[in-house]
Amino acid sequence: MTAPSCSERSDAVAEPLAGTSPHAVAWVAIEQNGPWGPRALTDSHLDPAVGRALEDLGSRHQVRPSLIRRPGRHADDPTHASGRTVLVAYTFPGHTWLLQGTVDKPDAVLGLDWSALELGDLAAVRRSLPSLRPADRPHLLVCTNGRRDVCCAVKGRPVALGAAVADPGCVWEVTHTSGHRFAPTAVLLPAGTLHGRLDAAVATRLLRAAERGETVLDGSRGRSTWSPPAQAAELAVREEYHVVELDALEVVRHEPAGEGRWTTTLRHADGRCWEVAVASQVSDVLRPESCGKALKPMTWFAHVTQGDRP
């Protein structure tokens, strides 16, 4: 009998998704066809020196660099004769933007003004890479890197293919969004919201909702703009008060309140405020974080208290 995959184990124990998004205020995605290795930025047909530089710039500026490719069969075309698509997104609520363009060589992306990107300075980012133009629609990046985790390939590729039928040009395969055990997973740009346990229908709903300036709460892992416990606090407010507008909530304060505890203050665009206490919980339930990895205790963020503030 085949052992359950990491995503099957996670689903079977109803592992919570809230607060599992990586922390990044911005995302940079570069088209790279052909095979991807486990660490795709340095293990693909992309020049490893460029990949390492992207990793370094990303870590210094709270930016998540990734590789993308069109859903479906992937021509192993290392030259990218028609150029490479680049997506650059800034995620802060009320100030989100998404740029799209084409570069001839991937090292052109190193010339981005990464400091400006971290600050959301749209004009400065566009000056640094003039081929970028505002995208007119949101984009969905579905994790499909089977060399990183089998679940992402087996479950992610059908979702990417199905969603691309409804939204050609706005759906991509991506190398890594974290949280393999929640596969299929995806990130929606420019909002930077991450989603797990997707299917093609929900992926399409995400894009339709984003076009209305809204999100889908089912399967939401959190907005990468915030740290993981703040993501959990934001989702607690969204679910309690059914706040689906993407830019309605802002984290105005987030601070530790003792070991494994945080207090987060959120403000609604209409002036309402909430203070949410979040605690890290550990279960005796064991599950792997990725296929082939050792079993670890399931951990999650739970909101302990939640109160309105004037």
N, C-alpha and C positions, 0 to 999 in steps of 0.2 A: 504493500500500500504506500502511495506517495505521501510524504509528509506535507502538512498544510503550508502554504506560502506565508510570508510575513504579513501580507495584506489580509489573507483569510484568517490568520490568528488574531490580528487587530480587530477585524470586523466581528469575529466570534465573541470577543470579550467586550464589545461596544466601547472601545477606547475613545475617549473624547478627542475632538479635533481642535478645539479652541486653544489658541496660544501656541500653535505648532509651526507658524510661518517663520522663515528666516527674517532677521532684522535687516532691512535695506531701505534707504530713503529713495533710491533710484535704481533703475535696471538698464543694462546695456546688453543687447543681443546681436550677435553677428552670424550671418548665414555661413554655414560650413557643411557642405555635402560630404558624402562618403561615411566611413565607419567612425564611431565614437568609442573611445576607451572609457574605463571607469572614471578617470579624471580627464574629461574630454578636452579641457583647455590646453592641456599639455600632452594629450594622448589621442590625437586625431591627425588629419592632414594639415591642420593649422600649425604654423611654425611654433615649436615649443617655447622659443624665446618670447614670441608675441603673447602666447598664452600665459607665461609666467608674469610678464609685465601687466597683463590685464588683471590677473589675480592680485598682484601687489597694489595696483591703483584702486581696485575695488575695495580691498581691505582697508586702505587708508582713507577712503572717502565715503564709506557706508553705501557702496554701490555693488549690486549683484551682477557680475558679468556672466553671460551664458552663450552657448552656441545654439543656433536654430537651423531647421531645414523644413522644406515643404512636406506635408504628409504624403505618404505613399511610397512608391519605389524611389530609391535614392541613387541617382547617377553618381558614380564615383569620379567626380570632376574636380580635381584639386586646383585647376586653373580658374574656375568660375569665369568663363569667357564673357558672360553677359554681366559681370559684376556681382557684388554681394550685397544683399539687403542688410541694413543696419536699423535697429530700433533702439531709441533712447527715451526712457520714460522717467518722469519725476512724480512722486506719489502723494505729496502732502495734500490733505483735504482742502478744497477750495482753490488750490493752485496747481492741480495736476495738469500735465501735458505729455503728449507723445509725439516724438519726431520720427520720421522714416526717411530713408534715403539709400543711395547705392554708392559703394566705394569700389575702386578697382583692386586695391590691396588691403588686406585686413589690418596691417600696421597703421593705416590711416586713422583708425579709431583711437590709437594711442595719442593722437594729436588733439582729442577732445579736451576742453577745459573741465577737468574732473572736479576741481574746486568749485567752479560755477555750477556744475551739475549737482553737487552735494547741497548747494544753497538754493537750487531751483531757479537759477538765473538763466531764463530761456534765451534772452538776446545774446548773452555771452557764449552759451553753448552753441548757438547757431553760427556765431562768428567763427568759432574755432573749427567747425566742420560744415562749410557752406552748402554741401550737398544735401543736408538734412532739411526736410520740410514738415510742417505740421501734418500729422495723420488725420484723416477725416472720420475714422471709425476706431473703436477699441480693438485690441488684438488679444487673442487667447493663446497661450503657450502651454502645450500639454507635454508632460514629461514622458519620454519614450526610450530612455537610454537603458537598454537591456544589459549592457556590459556593466552598468552600475548596479542595477537590480532587475531581476527577471520580471517582477510584477509590473514594472513600468513599461516594459515592451509588450508583454502579453495583454495587459489591460489598457495601457495608454494608447497604443497605436489604433485600435478600433475606434476609440473616442475621437482621436484627432482626425481620422479619415471621415467619420460620420459627421462631425461638426464642420469640416471643411466643405462638405457638399452644400450645406446651407449657407456658409459664409466663406466662399473662396477668397483667398488673399488675406484673410484676417485670422487664420488658424495656423499654428506652427507646431512642429515637434521641437522640444527643447531638451537640453542635456540633463538638467538637474534642478528640481525645485525643493528638495529635501522631503522628508516624510514618505519614504518609499512604501511604508506599511499602510499608508492611506491611498494607495494607487487605486484607480487612476487619479493623478493630481495635475493641477494646472495653476498658472498665475495669469491674472487678468491685468492688462496694461491699458491705460496708465495708472489705474487706481492702486495696483500692487496688492490686490486681495488674492489670497491663495485658497484653493478649494480642493477637497478630497472626496474619494468614493464617487467619482463622476460617472455619468454615462453621456452619450452623445446628445440626448434630449436636454439634459441639464446644462451641458456646455453651451448649447444654442440659447437656452434661457438666460444664461449669464451674459452673453453678448447682447441679447435684446434688452435686458435690464440695464446694462451699462449704457446703451444708447439713450436710455431715458434718464440717466444719472442715478440709477439704482443698483442694488446688489441683491444676491440671492443668499439667504441665511442658511438654508439647508446645505450642509457639507462645508460651510465656511471655516477656514482655519485661522483667519485673522488677516489684518492689513500689515504688510511688511514695514510700513512707516514706523510702527511702534515696536517696543520690545515685547517679547512673548507674554509676560504677565499683563502688560497693558493691552495687548491684543485680546486677551481673555476678558479683561474688564470691559472693553468696548463692546465685545460680542454679547456680554451679559446684559448690558443696557439695550443693545439693539433687539435682542430676543424678548426681553421683558416688556419693552415699549413698542415693539415692532417698528423699529427705525430702519428703513430700507434705503433711504437716500444716501448715496455714497459720501457726499460731502457734508452731511448734517452734523457729524460728531468730530470733535477735536480733543485730543488728550492735552490738557493744559498743565497738568502736574502729575508726576509719577515718581514715587520715592519708596525706598525700602522701609519696612516697618517691623524689622526683626528677621531672624533666620527663616527663609522660605516664605516670607510674607511681604506684600507690597500694598500701598494705598495709591489709587489712581483717581484723579479728578477729571471728569469729562464735561465738556460744554456743548450744548446743542446750538445750532445756528439761530434758534428762536429765543435763546437766552437761558434755557433751563440748564441746570448743572446736577451732576451726580458724583458722589464719592463712593468708590467701590473698593472694598478690601478683598484682596486675592491671596490665596495661599496655595503653595505647592503641595500636592497630595501624592502619596506613594502607596501602591497596592501590593498585596502579596501575590497578585496575578503576574505570571511571567510571560513575556512575549519577546521575540526578536525585533530590533529596530529595522532590520533589513534581512533579506533572504541570505542564509548562510552564516549569519552572525549569532553570537551567543545570546541565550535568553537573559532578559533583564526585567526587573520589576516595572510594571506599568506606572508611569507618572503622569500627572496632569495638573492643570490649574483650575481651582474652584473658587468662585466668588463667595466669600463668607458673609459679607454684609453689603448692602447697597442702599443708599439713601439719597433723597432729593436735597439739594441745597438751594437757598434763595439766590 
